[in-house]
Amino acid sequence: MKIVVLSGGLSTERNVALTSGAGICRALRRRGHRAVLVDMFLGLENYSGEIENIFDAPDGLCADHSVSSAAPDLEAVRRSRRDQSPSMLGQGVLQVCALADLVFLALHGSCGEDGRIQATLDLLGVPYTGSNYVSSGMAMDKAITKRFMDAEGIRTAPWHDVHYTEADIPALVEKLEVPCAVKIVNGGSSIGVELPDTKAELEAALHHMLHYGDHVVVEKKIKGREIQIAVLGDTYLPAVEIIPKNAYFDYESKYQKGGAVEICPAPITEEEWHQVGRMALKLHRALGLSVYSRTDFILDEEGRAWCLEVNTLPGMTPTSLVPQEAAAVGMDYDALCEKIAEESLRVRKAERL
């Protein structure tokens, strides 16, 4: 197949997406597909050939990418684009996607998981990987996802849906309990997350969150083990336990070598594995997700799983969590990427019937 691996973009998870995209593109090429890596935001500004020939570009235009310890400077990325257009889609992106048999979405964060690119590709008539635009948009919003958890009886920490300004902070500090977690509703990779233990830390966290937006979820902090589990197709895979180097599984712990210990399969009981797996699958189905997702949990000292959030386009570097879980059931990275592609084509075809 001719496959565009659409990556990069302009979210705080840009560098993670580029690393996922390069891995996916090379895997698909090893499986015999004519895959090419395209940066959603920068587009084809560095490609000088005929667009019809791009699927035969050397190495699929894959460069070497890595994730630094700091989040990307998105303003610097904006300034680097030659045409300085306000569009989130770079030069030639829609044209090359229209030529593809499939667009593999190797995007993370607000410009890839919130449904907008999925809706764009639907209008273009081009199939893509993962969930549709409605389900993606709902799952990206932590407040909407929390409402689905509550409605479906999926255990999650008590929470508040908060829209606020600077002037509201004193009253919120009085009202909200600590310790808690403060999360921007559409963030990812633990960017836009604060874990205050005191009222003073809560006040500072609320001020800081306004850099990301004025809508946050504030939930009770649950202590326990970090467990993450993927749904692939219509089943759940072995779980992973995360033991972060830092106080919690932050951006550095997720993407820097030695930042965390990841154990797969997680050293939990079979009952605990089925507990998180059933909850993940229930949330996946409730939101109308398809193909694959990864759900994050805290497993407390009493063995109760608390659902945190779901990711519709989870990290897909060769060492990411979903590939580790697939490997635990005998599916290597290249086969996983191809399965996601094939299952997505089946789902998109069924949606058009």
Phi, psi and chi 1 to 4 in degrees:
 res  aa     phi    psi   chi1   chi2   chi3   chi4
   1 MET       -  152.8  -69.7 -172.6  -68.7      -
   2 LYS   -86.1  116.6  -66.3 -175.0  -67.3 -175.3
   3 ILE  -126.2  125.2  -58.7  176.3      -      -
   4 VAL   -91.4  120.6  168.3      -      -      -
   5 VAL   -93.3  103.0 -179.5      -      -      -
   6 LEU   -89.8  121.3 -163.0   58.4      -      -
   7 SER  -139.9 -169.6 -172.9      -      -      -
   8 GLY    71.4 -105.6      -      -      -      -
   9 GLY    79.0 -161.5      -      -      -      -
  10 LEU  -135.9   47.9 -159.8   65.7      -      -
  11 SER  -110.3  172.2   82.1      -      -      -
  12 THR   -65.2  -13.4   52.0      -      -      -
  13 GLU  -101.0   23.2  -62.5  174.5   80.9      -
  14 ARG   -54.7  -48.7  171.2 -179.1  170.1   79.2
  15 ASN   -67.0  -35.1  -66.7  -15.7      -      -
  16 VAL   -63.7  -43.0 -174.2      -      -      -
  17 ALA   -62.4  -42.5      -      -      -      -
  18 LEU   -63.5  -37.2  -72.6  168.1      -      -
  19 THR   -69.2  -42.5  -53.1      -      -      -
  20 SER   -59.2  -47.4  -72.5      -      -      -
  21 GLY   -61.5  -42.6      -      -      -      -
  22 ALA   -63.5  -40.6      -      -      -      -
  23 GLY   -64.7  -44.8      -      -      -      -
  24 ILE   -63.2  -45.1  -68.2  164.7      -      -
  25 CYS   -60.7  -46.0 -173.7      -      -      -
  26 ARG   -66.1  -37.6  -69.3 -169.9  172.3  109.3
  27 ALA   -63.3  -44.9      -      -      -      -
  28 LEU   -66.2  -35.7  -67.6  170.7      -      -
  29 ARG   -67.1  -37.0  -71.1  172.2   67.9   83.7
  30 ARG   -65.0  -27.3  -73.8 -168.8  -66.5  -93.1
  31 ARG   -85.4    5.1  -59.4  -69.3  -78.4 -161.3
  32 GLY    96.8    3.8      -      -      -      -
  33 HIS   -86.4  154.3  -61.0  -71.7      -      -
  34 ARG   -91.9   78.1  -63.4  165.5   65.9 -166.3
  35 ALA   -97.8  145.5      -      -      -      -
  36 VAL  -138.7  138.5   60.5      -      -      -
  37 LEU   -90.6  125.4 -176.7   66.5      -      -
  38 VAL  -127.0  128.6  175.2      -      -      -
  39 ASP   -79.2  119.1 -172.6  -38.6      -      -
  40 MET   -57.6  -37.8  175.4  175.2  153.8      -
  41 PHE   -87.0  -43.4 -175.8   70.9      -      -
  42 LEU   -85.9  -21.5  -63.4 -179.7      -      -
  43 GLY    64.5 -144.0      -      -      -      -
  44 LEU  -102.9   29.2  -54.2 -178.8      -      -
  45 GLU   -65.0  -19.6   62.4  179.5   23.0      -
  46 ASN  -103.7    6.7  -68.3  -41.3      -      -
  47 TYR   -99.9  124.0  176.0   71.4      -      -
  48 SER  -107.1   -3.6   56.8      -      -      -
  49 GLY   -84.5 -177.1      -      -      -      -
  50 GLU   -71.3  137.3  -63.5  -68.6  -29.3      -
  51 ILE   -62.9  -30.4 -165.8  167.4      -      -
  52 GLU   -66.8  -20.9  -66.4   80.4    6.6      -
  53 ASN   -97.8    3.6  -60.5  -32.6      -      -
  54 ILE   -64.6  -28.0 -164.4  169.2      -      -
  55 PHE   -71.9   -9.3  -64.1   97.9      -      -
  56 ASP  -107.3   14.0  -61.1  -47.0      -      -
  57 ALA   -63.2  143.1      -      -      -      -
  58 PRO   -55.8  128.9  -24.2   33.7      -      -
  59 ASP    58.0   20.7 -162.1   28.9      -      -
  60 GLY    61.0   26.3      -      -      -      -
  61 LEU    61.2   21.2  -59.3  180.0      -      -
  62 CYS   -77.7  126.4  -69.1      -      -      -
  63 ALA  -105.7  170.6      -      -      -      -
  64 ASP   -83.3  126.4  -69.0  -34.9      -      -
  65 HIS  -125.9  148.1  -64.1  -76.9      -      -
  66 SER  -143.5  165.2   61.2      -      -      -
  67 VAL  -107.0  117.6 -175.1      -      -      -
  68 SER   -76.9  169.8   62.4      -      -      -
  69 SER   -71.7  -18.6   59.1      -      -      -
  70 ALA  -107.8  150.4      -      -      -      -
  71 ALA   -64.6  153.8      -      -      -      -
  72 PRO   -66.8  152.6   25.3  -34.5      -      -
  73 ASP   -85.5   96.2 -177.1  -16.2      -      -
  74 LEU   -69.5  -30.1  -61.8 -178.7      -      -
  75 GLU   -66.0  -36.2  -73.5  -53.0  -48.7      -
  76 ALA   -66.1  -37.8      -      -      -      -
  77 VAL   -64.0  -43.6  175.7      -      -      -
  78 ARG   -57.7  -47.0  -74.5 -176.9 -172.9  -84.5
  79 ARG   -65.6  -25.1  -68.9 -167.3  -61.2  -89.5
  80 SER   -76.9  -15.9   73.7      -      -      -
  81 ARG   -76.5  130.8 -169.4  157.6   84.0  173.0
  82 ARG   -64.3  -43.9  -67.5  173.7 -165.9  164.4
  83 ASP   -81.3  -11.2   65.4    8.5      -      -
  84 GLN    51.6   30.0  -69.9  -63.6  -70.4      -
  85 SER   -71.7  149.7  163.7      -      -      -
  86 PRO   -77.2   -7.1   28.1  -35.3      -      -
  87 SER   -66.8  143.7  172.9      -      -      -
  88 MET   -78.1  -10.7  -67.9  -67.5  -73.3      -
  89 LEU  -104.2  122.7  -61.5  171.1      -      -
  90 GLY   -76.1  178.1      -      -      -      -
  91 GLN   -56.0  124.8  175.4 -173.3  -35.9      -
  92 GLY    78.5    1.3      -      -      -      -
  93 VAL   -63.2  -49.8  167.6      -      -      -
  94 LEU   -65.6  -36.3  -70.0 -178.3      -      -
  95 GLN   -63.9  -44.2  -68.9   92.4  -37.2      -
  96 VAL   -72.9  -34.2   70.8      -      -      -
  97 CYS   -63.6  -36.9  -73.5      -      -      -
  98 ALA   -66.0  -21.2      -      -      -      -
  99 LEU   -87.8   -9.8  -63.8  173.4      -      -
 100 ALA   -87.9  153.3      -      -      -      -
 101 ASP   -78.6  -24.7  -61.2  -50.8      -      -
 102 LEU  -158.9  143.2  175.7   72.6      -      -
 103 VAL  -108.0  118.4  174.0      -      -      -
 104 PHE   -91.1  114.1 -160.4  118.8      -      -
 105 LEU   -83.0  101.4  -64.7  175.6      -      -
 106 ALA  -104.9   57.3      -      -      -      -
 107 LEU  -120.5  145.1  -67.4  159.8      -      -
 108 HIS  -132.5  146.8  -51.4  -51.2      -      -
 109 GLY    90.8 -165.7      -      -      -      -
 110 SER   -65.4  -28.2   57.2      -      -      -
 111 CYS   -93.3    5.2   72.8      -      -      -
 112 GLY  -129.7  -29.4      -      -      -      -
 113 GLU  -103.4   -0.8  -66.8 -172.4   72.3      -
 114 ASP   -94.3    6.1   62.6    4.8      -      -
 115 GLY    96.7  -14.1      -      -      -      -
 116 ARG   -69.2  -44.4  -71.2 -179.2  -66.4  169.5
 117 ILE   -70.8  -32.4 -172.3   61.5      -      -
 118 GLN   -62.9  -43.8  -71.0   83.9   -7.2      -
 119 ALA   -64.4  -39.2      -      -      -      -
 120 THR   -61.4  -45.4  -59.3      -      -      -
 121 LEU   -68.7  -33.7  -67.6  170.5      -      -
 122 ASP   -59.4  -45.8  -82.6  -24.3      -      -
 123 LEU   -65.4  -29.4  -67.9  174.3      -      -
 124 LEU   -79.2  -16.9 -160.0   60.3      -      -
 125 GLY    79.5   25.3      -      -      -      -
 126 VAL  -111.3  126.5  176.8      -      -      -
 127 PRO   -69.7  151.0   21.5  -28.8      -      -
 128 TYR  -142.2  167.3   52.0   85.7      -      -
 129 THR   -86.7  153.9   54.7      -      -      -
 130 GLY    88.1 -155.4      -      -      -      -
 131 SER   -83.6  161.6  -61.5      -      -      -
 132 ASN   -76.3  177.9   64.4   30.5      -      -
 133 TYR   -68.2  -36.1   76.8   96.0      -      -
 134 VAL   -67.1  -51.2  174.4      -      -      -
 135 SER   -63.8  -40.0  -61.8      -      -      -
 136 SER   -60.8  -46.4  -62.9      -      -      -
 137 GLY   -62.7  -40.5      -      -      -      -
 138 MET   -67.1  -44.8  -68.6 -168.1  -61.3      -
 139 ALA   -67.7  -28.7      -      -      -      -
 140 MET   -69.2  -27.1 -173.9   69.2 -160.7      -
 141 ASP   -89.7  110.9 -171.0  -51.8      -      -
 142 LYS   -62.1  -32.7  -69.3  179.4  174.6   61.9
 143 ALA   -68.8  -41.8      -      -      -      -
 144 ILE   -65.8  -43.6  -68.6  175.0      -      -
 145 THR   -60.8  -40.5  -57.8      -      -      -
 146 LYS   -60.8  -39.3  -79.0  -79.8 -160.9  177.5
 147 ARG   -64.3  -37.9  -71.7 -176.7  169.9   87.8
 148 PHE   -65.2  -41.3  -90.0   86.7      -      -
 149 MET   -58.7  -47.6  -67.5 -179.5 -161.0      -
 150 ASP   -60.6  -44.9  -71.4  -18.2      -      -
 151 ALA   -66.1  -31.8      -      -      -      -
 152 GLU   -93.4    1.0  -65.6  -68.0  -35.1      -
 153 GLY    72.1   27.4      -      -      -      -
 154 ILE   -90.5  119.9  -63.7  168.9      -      -
 155 ARG   -61.4  125.1 -171.7 -175.1  -59.2  109.2
 156 THR  -145.5  158.4 -169.5      -      -      -
 157 ALA   -65.0  144.4      -      -      -      -
 158 PRO   -53.2  139.8  -24.2   33.9      -      -
 159 TRP  -146.0  164.0   63.8  -72.7      -      -
 160 HIS  -129.0  138.9  -61.0  -87.0      -      -
 161 ASP   -97.0  113.2 -173.8    3.6      -      -
 162 VAL  -122.7  120.0  179.8      -      -      -
 163 HIS  -106.1  131.3  -64.9  -98.8      -      -
 164 TYR  -156.0  167.4   71.9  106.8      -      -
 165 THR  -125.3  176.8   65.5      -      -      -
 166 GLU   -54.4  -39.0  -72.0  -85.2    1.0      -
 167 ALA   -66.6  -22.3      -      -      -      -
 168 ASP   -84.2  -12.6  -60.4  -42.9      -      -
 169 ILE   -61.4  -46.2  -68.8  176.8      -      -
 170 PRO   -55.7  -43.9  -27.3   36.9      -      -
 171 ALA   -67.2  -37.0      -      -      -      -
 172 LEU   -66.6  -38.5  -74.0  170.9      -      -
 173 VAL   -62.3  -37.7  170.8      -      -      -
 174 GLU   -68.9  -39.5  -72.5  -64.8  -42.4      -
 175 LYS   -77.8  -42.3  172.4 -173.4  174.1 -177.4
 176 LEU   -82.1  143.7  -62.3  170.2      -      -
 177 GLU   -88.8  151.2  -64.4 -178.4    3.4      -
 178 VAL  -123.2  153.7  -69.7      -      -      -
 179 PRO   -72.8  151.2   26.9  -33.5      -      -
 180 CYS  -149.9  176.1   63.9      -      -      -
 181 ALA  -119.0  131.8      -      -      -      -
 182 VAL  -113.8  121.5 -175.9      -      -      -
 183 LYS  -131.2  130.8  -55.7  175.1 -179.2  179.3
 184 ILE   -64.3  141.1 -164.5   73.9      -      -
 185 VAL   -66.9  -26.1  -69.3      -      -      -
 186 ASN  -119.7   27.2   61.1   -9.0      -      -
 187 GLY   -86.8  175.9      -      -      -      -
 188 GLY  -161.0  169.2      -      -      -      -
 189 SER    55.8   30.9  -78.1      -      -      -
 190 SER    62.2   17.8  -62.7      -      -      -
 191 ILE   -90.3  132.5  -63.2  171.1      -      -
 192 GLY    82.3   34.8      -      -      -      -
 193 VAL  -131.9  132.4  175.5      -      -      -
 194 GLU  -129.6  146.7  -61.9  -81.8  -12.4      -
 195 LEU  -125.7   71.3  -61.8  171.2      -      -
 196 PRO   -71.2  140.3   26.3  -34.3      -      -
 197 ASP  -104.5  -18.7  -70.7  -43.1      -      -
 198 THR  -126.2  166.1   67.1      -      -      -
 199 LYS   -63.3  -37.4  -69.4  -72.5 -171.9  177.1
 200 ALA   -64.0  -41.7      -      -      -      -
 201 GLU   -67.6  -34.8  -70.1  175.1   -7.6      -
 202 LEU   -63.7  -44.3  173.4   59.1      -      -
 203 GLU   -59.7  -45.4 -178.8  177.1    6.3      -
 204 ALA   -64.0  -38.8      -      -      -      -
 205 ALA   -64.2  -43.2      -      -      -      -
 206 LEU   -64.2  -38.3  -69.5  169.9      -      -
 207 HIS   -63.0  -44.9  -78.4  -69.3      -      -
 208 HIS   -65.8  -37.2 -176.6 -115.7      -      -
 209 MET   -63.1  -26.0  -78.3  -64.0  151.7      -
 210 LEU   -64.0  -15.5  -72.5  172.1      -      -
 211 HIS   -67.2  -26.1  -66.2  -64.0      -      -
 212 TYR   -96.8  -26.8  -61.4  101.6      -      -
 213 GLY   157.6  175.7      -      -      -      -
 214 ASP  -105.3   16.5   62.0   -2.1      -      -
 215 HIS  -129.0  117.0 -172.5 -169.1      -      -
 216 VAL  -132.9  159.7  -62.3      -      -      -
 217 VAL  -106.6  131.5  163.6      -      -      -
 218 VAL  -117.0  119.8 -179.0      -      -      -
 219 GLU  -129.7  156.0   63.1 -175.9   21.0      -
 220 LYS   -61.4  136.5  179.7 -179.9  179.2 -180.0
 221 LYS   -79.3  122.6 -170.7 -166.6  -64.8 -175.1
 222 ILE  -101.3  129.2  -54.8  -66.0      -      -
 223 LYS   -93.8  140.1  -67.3 -176.1  178.5 -179.6
 224 GLY   161.9 -163.2      -      -      -      -
 225 ARG   -89.1  140.7  -59.3  160.7   67.9 -175.6
 226 GLU   -86.2  117.0  -59.1 -138.3   15.4      -
 227 ILE  -123.2  132.4  -55.2  -66.7      -      -
 228 GLN  -128.8  143.7  -53.8 -166.7   -3.1      -
 229 ILE  -144.7  140.7 -169.4  165.3      -      -
 230 ALA  -102.3  148.3      -      -      -      -
 231 VAL  -106.4  130.3  168.7      -      -      -
 232 LEU  -129.6  119.3 -179.7   62.9      -      -
 233 GLY    69.9 -115.6      -      -      -      -
 234 ASP  -127.2   33.0 -160.6   36.1      -      -
 235 THR  -144.4  162.9 -170.6      -      -      -
 236 TYR  -104.6  149.7   51.2   86.9      -      -
 237 LEU   -96.0  175.9  -62.6  177.3      -      -
 238 PRO   -57.4  148.4  -26.2   36.0      -      -
 239 ALA   -86.1  164.6      -      -      -      -
 240 VAL  -120.3  137.2  179.5      -      -      -
 241 GLU  -101.6  135.0  179.6  173.2    7.5      -
 242 ILE  -108.3  124.7  -51.7  -64.8      -      -
 243 ILE  -118.5   95.4  -54.7  172.9      -      -
 244 PRO   -74.1  151.3   25.2  -30.9      -      -
 245 LYS   -70.4  -39.4  175.4 -172.3   71.1  174.9
 246 ASN   -85.9 -174.3  -64.7  -28.4      -      -
 247 ALA   -61.7  -31.0      -      -      -      -
 248 TYR  -150.4  176.9   74.8  106.5      -      -
 249 PHE   -79.9   76.8 -161.2   34.8      -      -
 250 ASP   -89.2 -174.8   58.6    9.1      -      -
 251 TYR   -58.1  -45.0 -173.2   88.1      -      -
 252 GLU   -64.0  -44.9 -179.2 -178.8   -1.8      -
 253 SER   -61.0  -35.8  -63.1      -      -      -
 254 LYS   -69.9  -36.4  -74.6 -178.1  176.8  178.8
 255 TYR  -120.9   -2.5  -57.2  116.0      -      -
 256 GLN  -103.9  140.8  -64.8  -51.5  -60.8      -
 257 LYS   -57.1  129.2 -173.6  175.4 -178.4  179.2
 258 GLY    81.6    2.8      -      -      -      -
 259 GLY   -71.5  -22.9      -      -      -      -
 260 ALA  -159.5  154.9      -      -      -      -
 261 VAL   -96.4  127.9  175.3      -      -      -
 262 GLU  -116.2  119.5  -60.1  166.7   -4.2      -
 263 ILE  -113.5  118.6  -53.3  172.0      -      -
 264 CYS  -137.3  124.7 -178.2      -      -      -
 265 PRO   -67.3  149.4  -18.3   31.0      -      -
 266 ALA   -63.0  141.7      -      -      -      -
 267 PRO   -77.7   66.9   28.9  -34.0      -      -
 268 ILE  -123.2  166.2   56.4  179.2      -      -
 269 THR   -72.2  161.1   67.6      -      -      -
 270 GLU   -61.3  -36.9 -173.7  168.4  -11.7      -
 271 GLU   -63.2  -42.6 -178.8 -178.4  -16.7      -
 272 GLU   -65.9  -38.7  -70.8  166.4  -17.9      -
 273 TRP   -61.9  -47.2  169.0   52.8      -      -
 274 HIS   -65.1  -33.2  -72.6  -53.0      -      -
 275 GLN   -60.6  -51.6  179.4 -171.7  176.6      -
 276 VAL   -70.2  -35.3  -64.7      -      -      -
 277 GLY   -65.0  -44.7      -      -      -      -
 278 ARG   -64.8  -39.0  -74.9 -168.5  -67.6  -96.2
 279 MET   -66.0  -41.6  -68.8  167.0   74.4      -
 280 ALA   -62.9  -44.8      -      -      -      -
 281 LEU   -66.9  -36.9 -171.0   55.3      -      -
 282 LYS   -64.5  -42.7 -170.2  174.0 -173.3  179.1
 283 LEU   -68.4  -41.6 -177.7   58.8      -      -
 284 HIS   -54.4  -47.7 -179.2   93.9      -      -
 285 ARG   -72.0  -39.1  -70.3  169.7  173.1  167.0
 286 ALA   -61.0  -39.2      -      -      -      -
 287 LEU   -80.9   -6.5  -72.8  163.3      -      -
 288 GLY    75.5   26.4      -      -      -      -
 289 LEU   -72.2  160.9  -55.7 -178.2      -      -
 290 SER  -145.0  157.8   54.4      -      -      -
 291 VAL    75.2  -67.3 -173.4      -      -      -
 292 TYR  -159.9  156.8   70.1  125.0      -      -
 293 SER  -161.5  169.1   65.9      -      -      -
 294 ARG  -136.8  130.7 -165.4 -162.1   73.9 -127.2
 295 THR  -115.2  140.2  -55.7      -      -      -
 296 ASP  -105.6  138.6  -55.7  -17.2      -      -
 297 PHE  -135.0  159.1  -66.9   88.2      -      -
 298 ILE  -112.2  129.1  -65.4  -68.5      -      -
 299 LEU  -104.5  112.2 -170.0   65.7      -      -
 300 ASP   -80.6  178.8   69.3   19.7      -      -
 301 GLU   -64.3  -21.6  -67.4  179.6   -9.3      -
 302 GLU   -91.8    6.3  -62.1  176.8   11.6      -
 303 GLY    79.1   16.7      -      -      -      -
 304 ARG   -93.4  130.7  -64.3  177.8  -58.9  177.5
 305 ALA   -89.9  133.3      -      -      -      -
 306 TRP  -116.1  121.9  -61.5   79.8      -      -
 307 CYS   -79.5  132.0 -168.7      -      -      -
 308 LEU   -99.3  -57.5  -61.0  177.3      -      -
 309 GLU  -167.8  170.5   62.0 -179.0   68.1      -
 310 VAL  -124.2  144.7   62.1      -      -      -
 311 ASN  -115.2  123.4  -57.8  -89.8      -      -
 312 THR   -88.4  -21.7   56.9      -      -      -
 313 LEU  -129.9   71.4  -67.8  175.8      -      -
 314 PRO   -66.8  161.9   23.4  -32.4      -      -
 315 GLY   -52.1  138.5      -      -      -      -
 316 MET  -131.6   32.8  -80.8  -67.9  -67.8      -
 317 THR   -68.2  158.6   71.2      -      -      -
 318 PRO   -56.9  -22.2  -29.0   37.6      -      -
 319 THR  -106.5    8.9   57.9      -      -      -
 320 SER   -67.1  172.4  -69.8      -      -      -
 321 LEU   -68.6  -44.5  -57.9  179.7      -      -
 322 VAL   -61.9  -46.1  174.4      -      -      -
 323 PRO   -59.2  -35.1  -28.8   37.9      -      -
 324 GLN   -63.6  -42.4  -72.2 -173.7   51.4      -
 325 GLU   -66.9  -39.6  -65.8 -179.8   46.6      -
 326 ALA   -64.5  -40.2      -      -      -      -
 327 ALA   -61.4  -31.9      -      -      -      -
 328 ALA   -67.1  -18.5      -      -      -      -
 329 VAL  -110.6   18.9  -65.9      -      -      -
 330 GLY    88.0   14.7      -      -      -      -
 331 MET  -107.2  115.2 -176.8 -177.9  -62.0      -
 332 ASP   -77.4  172.9   66.0   26.2      -      -
 333 TYR   -60.0  -45.8 -179.4   74.9      -      -
 334 ASP   -63.2  -42.4  -67.4    9.2      -      -
 335 ALA   -65.8  -36.7      -      -      -      -
 336 LEU   -62.2  -46.5  172.1   63.0      -      -
 337 CYS   -60.8  -42.0  -68.4      -      -      -
 338 GLU   -69.1  -37.2 -171.0  168.4   55.1      -
 339 LYS   -63.0  -42.4  179.9  174.7  176.9   60.0
 340 ILE   -60.3  -42.0  -71.0  170.5      -      -
 341 ALA   -62.8  -48.0      -      -      -      -
 342 GLU   -67.9  -42.9  -68.5  173.6  -13.8      -
 343 GLU   -64.4  -37.2  179.3   69.0    8.2      -
 344 SER   -65.1  -40.8  -63.5      -      -      -
 345 LEU   -61.2  -40.8  -80.4  173.0      -      -
 346 ARG   -62.7  -44.5 -174.4 -167.4   65.8   78.9
 347 VAL   -65.8  -45.1  167.9      -      -      -
 348 ARG   -63.2  -38.2  -62.3  -74.0   90.9   80.2
 349 LYS   -64.3  -41.6 -177.9  178.1  179.6 -179.8
 350 ALA   -66.0  -35.1      -      -      -      -
 351 GLU   -66.3  -27.2  -72.3  173.6  -15.6      -
 352 ARG   -85.9  -11.9  -69.8 -162.7  -61.6  -91.8
 353 LEU   -67.8      -  -66.5  178.5      -      -
